[in-house]
Amino acid sequence: MMFGFGRAKKQNGRSTAFDPTRQRAALRCSICTGEQVAGFQDIRTGQFEEVMLIRGEADLQRFKSEYGVREIVKIY
């Protein structure tokens, strides 16, 4: 499964816009490789929008602080 890193659009210095009323923060995780991608999942449709590759705890903390995220769900 390929995640297509680097496709996120730039808006006001951020990769994407986050709307907590219609999206939730999520980590899409590969069961086979352990690869993780942080992004936002539309609550209504389930569509996932990739934001950044997570290589370690530092990347995860950067994602959380940049978007003001406290909780992240995992999607497999």
N, C-alpha and C positions, 0 to 999 in steps of 0.2 A: 504494500500500500504506500503510495507516494503522497506526501502532504503538500508539495508545491511551495516551499519556503520562499519568502521574498516577494510574494504577490500582494502584500498588504498595501493599501493606498495611504498616502501621507495627507493629513488634515491638521493644520495648525500645529505642526511639530510632532504630533502624535501619529502613530501608525494608522489607527482607526478610531472612530468615535464609539464610546460605550454608553448605552442607554439602559440603566438598570431596571427601568419599567418594562422593557421588552426583551432584555437579554440577561443571561447569567454568565459569569466567568467560568471557563471550563478548561481542563487539560485533556487533550485527546492523546491517548496513550496506545502505542502499538504493543500488543501482547507478545509478538514474535521478537522484536528488536529492543523493546524498552524505550524507544524514542518517544519524546513528549513534545507537544505543541500547545502553547497557551493561546487562547482566543475567547470568542464569545459565541454562545449558542442562543439562537432565537427561541424564546420560551414557547411561542405558539407553533412554529413550524419545525423546530429541531435542527434547522440549518446552522452549521458551524462556520464561523469566520476566523481564519487563522490570523494570528498577530505576530507571534515570535516562537522560535525554537527554544526549548528549555534544556540546557545542557547540565545544569546543576542548581543548587540552592540559590546561588547569587542571581542567576537569570530569573528564577521564580520570584525572588524578592523584588527585583527591578520591575518586573511585570506588575506585581501587586502595588508597588508604590507609584508607578507611573499612571495607573488607571484607578487608584483608590479602592482596590479590591481587598476584601477581608477573607471571603470564602471562595473556594474553587472546587467544583465537582470534577470527578474523573469520568471520562467517556472512553470505553474500550471498543 
